[in-house]
Amino acid sequence: MRSLPSYGSWALVTGASSGIGTAFTRALAASGVNVVLTARREDRLRALASELAPRVETRVIALDLGLEGAPLRLADAVADLEVGILVNNAGFGMAGRFEQASYERLLEMVRLNCTTVTALSRLLLPAMRARGRGAMIVLASAAGYQPIAYGAAYGATKAFDLMLAEALWAENRGSGVDVLAVSPGPVDTEFQAVAGESPHAGAKPEEVVRVAFAALGRKPSVVVGSANKLRAWSVRLGPRALVARIAATVMRANVPAEALR
Ligand SMILES: NC(=O)c1ccc[n+]([C@@H]2O[C@H](COP(=O)([O-])OP(=O)(O)OC[C@H]3O[C@@H](n4cnc5c(N)ncnc54)[C@H](OP(=O)(O)O)[C@@H]3O)[C@@H](O)[C@H]2O)c1
């Protein structure tokens, strides 16, 4: 594994106010990389920045990344920094029947999980390529490896993230820019509550970060956890109808009954 500071002196972490993004931020700071923290909850970002202040420089940018134009505003706000590592992490899920989901919230999810990831990658990649060094990490999901009934649009956004990152890995080979899609299964964060899932056990966010940094520069994507790896690979072999039905059964167990009616 390359040392993280060798990618550049600054990292930008979206969704740094909670869960996996907070864990990425702490790990980057621990390795001596300065961090731009962005999400909507400014109080949380400021508290985390204060925690890291003795060790590295930080910049807090409170922003709703689901709004049109937000990626351009964010890129402008870091234009004076050498951002060598982009962690495209901000995202959320929605559990339940597709036709009952809030129309606005559904489109907000697609914008945040897909459009913003695409936009930030497009805006920050040229400088990395010009410098001949950089890293882009995209939080995909084990949910992106198969159709996920009762989380249909969320799973599709994560399939998008997975394909985007793997393709960018191939495009950027040999350029000095490493791209990685990270696909955890359930992780113990605010994700389940925000998505409206029933609580179920998950990995620690720090484990996701450890696996991601171990894989960065070595492969296009990594699935976190051996059971999730096995599932991600096994669905390639099964008939798609069977895979979709099994995934629906698994999801039904994780979604409150009222959201299934
Ligand atoms: N936890 C899991 O089970 C799991 C599994 C696979 C993949 N993932 C992926 O991992 C990523 C991080 O999720 P997490 O588990 O850490 O969930 P989390 O604890 O809910 O954190 C989500 C982060 O995204 C930020 N965010 C949400 N909406 C935003 C918006 N409109 N603008 C800016 N920031 C926004 C939140 O900050 P604010 O609310 O302060 O804006 C928060 O910092 C997501 O992309 C998720 O799809 C999670």
The ligand as a MOL file (V3000), in Angstrom:
LIG
                    3D

  0  0  0     0  0            999 V3000
M  V30 BEGIN CTAB
M  V30 COUNTS 48 52 0 0 0
M  V30 BEGIN ATOM
M  V30 1 N -23.9730 1.7930 6.6990 0
M  V30 2 C -24.1670 0.8600 5.7830 0
M  V30 3 O -24.7650 -0.1840 6.0750 0
M  V30 4 C -23.6280 1.0420 4.3870 0
M  V30 5 C -23.4330 -0.1000 3.6040 0
M  V30 6 C -22.9510 0.0500 2.3080 0
M  V30 7 C -22.6460 1.3030 1.8190 0
M  V30 8 N -22.8400 2.4030 2.5980 0 CHG=1
M  V30 9 C -22.5390 3.7210 2.0200 0
M  V30 10 O -21.6120 4.3780 2.8450 0
M  V30 11 C -21.7840 5.7940 2.7120 0
M  V30 12 C -21.7790 6.4290 4.0870 0
M  V30 13 O -22.8790 5.9520 4.8120 0
M  V30 14 P -22.8490 5.7430 6.4120 0
M  V30 15 O -23.1130 4.3150 6.6510 0
M  V30 16 O -21.6630 6.3520 7.0250 0 CHG=-1
M  V30 17 O -24.1980 6.5450 6.7920 0
M  V30 18 P -24.4500 7.7820 7.7550 0
M  V30 19 O -23.8870 7.5250 9.1040 0
M  V30 20 O -25.9090 8.0580 7.6410 0
M  V30 21 O -23.6260 8.9730 7.0680 0
M  V30 22 C -24.0460 9.5560 5.8580 0
M  V30 23 C -23.2550 10.8270 5.6220 0
M  V30 24 O -23.7240 11.4270 4.4020 0
M  V30 25 C -24.0140 12.7910 4.6650 0
M  V30 26 N -25.0940 13.2900 3.8360 0
M  V30 27 C -26.3430 12.7790 3.7090 0
M  V30 28 N -27.0830 13.5710 2.9060 0
M  V30 29 C -26.2870 14.6110 2.5390 0
M  V30 30 C -26.4720 15.7500 1.7280 0
M  V30 31 N -27.6480 16.0070 1.1260 0
M  V30 32 N -25.4360 16.6110 1.5680 0
M  V30 33 C -24.2530 16.3730 2.1750 0
M  V30 34 N -24.0080 15.3060 2.9460 0
M  V30 35 C -25.0140 14.4350 3.1310 0
M  V30 36 C -24.4210 12.8400 6.1350 0
M  V30 37 O -24.1740 14.1310 6.6680 0
M  V30 38 P -25.2870 15.2320 7.0390 0
M  V30 39 O -26.5170 14.4940 7.4470 0
M  V30 40 O -24.6350 16.0010 8.1280 0
M  V30 41 O -25.4440 16.0210 5.7930 0
M  V30 42 C -23.4450 11.8320 6.7400 0
M  V30 43 O -22.2370 12.4590 7.0270 0
M  V30 44 C -23.0670 5.9860 1.9110 0
M  V30 45 O -22.7320 6.3180 0.5770 0
M  V30 46 C -23.7470 4.6360 1.9670 0
M  V30 47 O -24.5340 4.3840 0.8200 0
M  V30 48 C -23.3050 2.2980 3.8750 0
M  V30 END ATOM
M  V30 BEGIN BOND
M  V30 1 1 1 2
M  V30 2 2 2 3
M  V30 3 1 2 4
M  V30 4 1 4 5
M  V30 5 2 4 48
M  V30 6 2 5 6
M  V30 7 1 6 7
M  V30 8 2 7 8
M  V30 9 1 8 9
M  V30 10 1 8 48
M  V30 11 1 9 10
M  V30 12 1 9 46
M  V30 13 1 10 11
M  V30 14 1 11 12
M  V30 15 1 11 44
M  V30 16 1 12 13
M  V30 17 1 13 14
M  V30 18 2 14 15
M  V30 19 1 14 16
M  V30 20 1 14 17
M  V30 21 1 17 18
M  V30 22 2 18 19
M  V30 23 1 18 20
M  V30 24 1 18 21
M  V30 25 1 21 22
M  V30 26 1 22 23
M  V30 27 1 23 24
M  V30 28 1 23 42
M  V30 29 1 24 25
M  V30 30 1 25 26
M  V30 31 1 25 36
M  V30 32 1 26 27
M  V30 33 1 26 35
M  V30 34 2 27 28
M  V30 35 1 28 29
M  V30 36 1 29 30
M  V30 37 2 29 35
M  V30 38 1 30 31
M  V30 39 2 30 32
M  V30 40 1 32 33
M  V30 41 2 33 34
M  V30 42 1 34 35
M  V30 43 1 36 37
M  V30 44 1 36 42
M  V30 45 1 37 38
M  V30 46 2 38 39
M  V30 47 1 38 40
M  V30 48 1 38 41
M  V30 49 1 42 43
M  V30 50 1 44 45
M  V30 51 1 44 46
M  V30 52 1 46 47
M  V30 END BOND
M  V30 END CTAB
M  END
